[in-house]
Amino acid sequence: MGRQSTGEPQYFSPKIEYAVVLDKMKDEFNKKFTRNTPSPTCGLDNFLVKATLGSGSFGKVQLVKELESDNFYASKQLSKEQIIKTKQVSHVMSEKRVLNSIRFPFTVHLISSFKDTDSLYLILPLILGGELFTYHRKVRKFGEKQARFYAAQVFLALEYLHHCSLLYRDLKPENIMLDKNGYIKVTDFGFAKKVETRTMTLCGTPEYLPPEIIQSKPYGTSVDWWAFGVLIYEFVAGHSPFSAHNRDVMIMYTKICEADYKLPGSFSSALRHLVDHLLQVDLSKRFGNLIGGTKDIKDHEWFKEVDWTTMLNQTIQAPYVPTISNAEDISNFDKQSEGKRKPKAKTVRHEEAFADF
C-alpha cells in the first residue's frame, strides 16, 4: 500500500567503507528499538481521510491529509478486534517497533502512530507510484536489466535489515512500492522479527515460503534469501517458480521442498546460476547463507553491472518513472470500492493488549 520515504536522501560515499556505514545504521536502529513510547489515543482526529489506497484482513491503508500542515501521508488502520481474533498482537507490536527504528533508502519508516477505541493507526510516508506488483502485472515481465535494477535495491534492503538482526519474512512484489522517481520501498513489516539466532514461527506467503519454514525447522536469514530467489525469478519469468501448483498448496509445498521447478530458456546463464544458488534446499549451499555471506550475491556475475554506491544514492535513471500529477494523485493504485459503512458493533476495547502500542 502507498507509502513514501520523506526527508533528504542519504548520501553514501565510496570513500567510506559501506560496512562502517551499516554498523552505524545498526547502532541507530538498536537505540530506537529499545525505546518504545505508547501512542496517543486520539485516533485520526488530526487528519482528514481523502481516499482508500488498499484493504486487507486487518483493516485498510488510507490517503490522509494532516490538518495542521496540509502534508499527505498513508495511514495503515488495523482493527483491534481482528488482531485479537487472529492472535496477531505480537506481530502488530513488533511491526510498530520495527517501523519506528529502521531508516534506509529502500524501506518505509514510521512517522507517527495513534490508537482509538477500535483501531490502531500507523502513519507512514506516502508513496504514490503504487505497488510494484501492479506495474509488473501490467507489463507481464521485466527484462533482466530492469529486474536487476529492482533486485539490487531489494538486496540492499535485506542486507541492512539482516545487519540489524531483523528477518523480513514476507518478500513479494505486493510488498514493494514504487516512489515518484521509480525507486523502490519495501513495505509491510507485519512479519518482521528481531532474531539474534534462530526462530521457528510459521509465517509468510505460500509461493514464497522456503523449505525450512514448511518443514517447521529452526531458521534465520536464509528464509529471506530463498524468497529473494523466488522474487527475481518472478520478475523475469512473469510468474513464480512454483505458481503452476498453487491451486493445491500441499503439492506446491512438496515441489518447494524438493526445489522442483523449471528455469525458462530465456534466462541468461548468469541469472540461471544465481537463481539456482538462491533456490537451494541445502542451507550449506544457499547463497546468502554461506561463509561469504551477502558477498556471494553482491559480487555475483548477474550483479556485476551494478554500481552499489550510485544505487544507494539513487542517482541512476530508473527504467520506469510513474506518472504522478499532484501530491494526492492515487491513479497508480487499484481502485478501491468504499462500500456501505457497517453499523458500529458493540466495542470491546482491548486497552490492556495494546497498552504499549
N, C-alpha and C positions, 0 to 999 in steps of 0.2 A: 504494500500500500504506500501512498505517497509520502515521502519524507526526504528532505534535502539538507545537506551539511551547510551550516552557516558559519560566518566568521571568515577571517583571512585564510587563504590556503597556506599550508605549512611549506616551508622551503627546506628542501633536502639538498645538502651539498656533497658532491663526490669527494670533497677533501676530508669530510668527517666519516669515519667508518660507520657503516649502517648498523653494525652490531652494537655500537656505543649508543646510537640513537634509539634502537629498540630497548636497550637496558633502561635508558632514561624514561621512555614511554611506559615501561613496566613499573618503574618506581612511582610514576604519577598515577597509574591505574591502581596500584596497591594502596596508596594513600587515600584515594577516593573510595575504594571498595570497602575499606574498614570503617568508613563513616557512613551512617545512614540517618537521614532526617525524615521523620514521618511527614506525609503530605498534608497540606491544608484541606479542610473539609468543605470547601466552597464549590466543589464541582466545576462546571464551566461557566460560572457566574460572570467571569471577566472576559468571556469570549462570545462572539456571535457565530453560530453554526451556519455555514454557507452551503455545503453540499456533502454528500456521502461519496467517498472515494472507493470504498470496498467494504465487504462484510464477511464475517466468518462465524464459527460456532460460539465464540466468546463475546462477540459484540461487533463493533464496526470502527472503521477509520474515517474521520470526517475532516473536511477542509474547514478551518476555523480562523476567524479574524480577532486578534486581541483588541479589545475596545480602547485600551489606553494608548496603544502605539500604532494601531492600524496595520500591524505586521500579520502576515498569514503563516499558519502552521498546520501540521497534521495532528489531530487528536485521536489517539487509539483508546477507544472506550471499551472497557471489559466488565462484563456482568458478574457481580459478586456471587449471585445465586448459581450461575453456570460454572464458575470456577470451583465453588464448594462441591457442587454436584459431581463434577468430573475429577475431583481430587487433584486439582492443579494449583493449589495455593502456593506450594514451594516454587513451582516453575514461574509463577507470576512475580513473586517476591524477588526471585533471582533475576528475572528479566529487568526489573526496575533498577536493581543494584548494578547490573552489568552495563545497561544503557547509560547510567549516571557516571560510570567510571571510565568507559572507553572513549578515546579521542584518536581518530585515524582518518586519513583522507578517503578511505573506501568503506567506511562503516557509518551508520547513523549513530546519533547520541541523544541523550535525554536533555531537553531544555527545562522542563518543569513537570511536576506531577500533582494531581489533585484527586480527591475522592468525595463521594457523597453517600447518601443512604443506600443506593442501589449499585453504584458503579465506581470503577477506578479509571483514572484518565492519565495517559502518558502523552505529554505534549512534545512533539518531535519536529525537526526541520521538515519543511515541505519540499518534496522532490516531484517536480511537475512533468518529468519525462515519462512517467508511468513505469510499469513492470517490464523488465527485460523479456519476461515470458510472453507478454502481449506483442511486443515488437518481433520477437523470434517466431511466434506463431504466424505473424503476418508475412514474413519473408521466407518462412518454412525452414531454412537452414542458413548457416553462416559459412562463408569461405574460411579457409584456415587462418588467413591474415586477420580477419575481423574477430574470429573466435579467439585467437591468441591475444588480441587487444583486451578483451573482457577477461579471459582466463588469467592473464598476468595480474590484473587488479584483484581478482578473487584470491589468487595465490598470496599476494602481499597482505591482504586482509586476514587470511587464515594464519599466515606466518606470525603476524602481530598478535592475533588472539591466542595462539598457542604459546607465544612467548610470555603472555600474561597468565598462563596456565588455564586458559579457557577452551573448552570444547564447544564447537558451534552446533553440530548435530542436526542441522536442518537445511543443508545446502540444496538449492534447486532454483531454476530461473524465476519462479514466482516470488522468491525472497531476495531478488536483486533488482534494484531500481536504477533508472537512468536519470542523471541530473540534466540541467539545462545545457551543459557543454558536451553531453554524450558519454560522460564517465559514469562509473557505477558506484552504488552504495549498497552494501549488504545490510539487510534489514531483518526484522522479526527475530528477536533473541529469546523467544519463549522457551527454547530447549537448550540454550547456552548454560554451561555449568563450569564453575571453577573446580578443577580437578588436579591435584598435585601428583597423583599416581595413576590409579585406575578406578573405573566405576562400572556399574552393570545395568543401569537403567535402560529399559526398552523404550525408545522414542525415535521419531524421525518419520520420513515419508517412504512407504513401501518400496518404490522403484529405486530409491537411493540408499536403502539400508545395506550395510556391509555384512558379510557372513558372520562376523563375531557378535554382532548385536542379535541377529536372527537366532544364533546358536546359544544365546544367553551366556556368553563368555565375558570375563573382565576385559575392558578396553580403554584405550587412551586416544591420542591424537590420530591414530591410524584410521579411525572411522571417517574423519573429515577428508583424508587423502583418497580414500575409496570413493566417496561422494564427488570429490573433485574430478576423478577419472570419469565417472558417470556424466557429470556436467559437461566436460569437454567433448565427450562422445556425442551427447545430445546436441550441443552447439553445432557440430559439423554434420552429423547424420540427419538431424531433424527429428530424432526420436531417441529415447533412452535405450541402452543395450538390452534391457530385459522387458521392454514395453509390449512385446508380442505376447507375453504371458500374463499381462496384468489383469485379465478377467478372472483368473484363478490364482489367488495370491499364494497358495501353498505350492503350486507348480512353479510360480515365479521365484519363490524363496529357494526352492530346490536348485533352480538354474543359477541363482545368485551364489549359493554356497558351493557350487561346482565351477563358478566363473564360466558358465556355458553361454557364450554369446558369439556373434559373428562380427568381424570388422568389415565395414564397407570397402570395396575395392578402390573407391575414390580417395581413401585416406592416404596421405603421404607416408613413406616408410618411417620418418621421424615421429609422426603422430601415432602410428600403429605401435611403435616401440614404447612411447610414453604411456598410452592408454593401457597396454598390456602389463606395464610395470606398476600402474596405479590400481588396476582391477586384478590384483594378485591376492588370492585366498591366503597363501602362506605369508604371514606377517614378517617373516625373516627375509622376504624378498620384495615386499611392497615399498615403493618409493615413498619418501617422507618418513619412513619408519626404520630406515637402515642407519648404519653408523655415520653416513654422510649427511643425515638429516634432510633439511629442506634444500640443501645444495644439489642433491641428486635431481631435483625438479628444476630449480632455478638455473642450473648450468646445463640442462638438457638441450640437445640439438634443436628441438622444436621451439625453444625459447631463445635461441642464440641471437635473433634479431632484436630482442627487447633491450632497450636501454632503461634499466630499472630506476635510475635516479630521475630521468626525464619522465618516466611513467608516474613516479611518486609526485613529481611537481606538476603533473597534468599539463604539460606544455606540448604534447603531441596532438595533432589534429585528429579528433575522433572520427571513425569511419561513418558514423551516423549521428547527427545532431537533431534532437526532437524539435518540432515546431511548437513554440510557446509564445502566445501573443501578448499575455499580460500576467500579472502576479497571481491571478486566480483562474488561469486557463487550465481546466481539467480535461481537455479534449483527448489527452493521451491515456486516459483511464477508461476502462469498460464502463458503459452507462449502468448506473445502479437504479433499481426501482425502489422508491422510498416506501411504497405500500401504505396501508392504513395503519395509523397508530393504534396499538393494542391498549385496552384499558389497563391501568396500573394494577398489578396484582398486590395482594397484601405483602407488605415489606417485611423481610427478615434481614435485620441489619448486619449481622456478622462483624460487628465492630472489633471483637477480640481477635478474630482470624486475620484481620487486615490492619491491626493497630499500628504496625511498623511500616506499612506501605506509605 
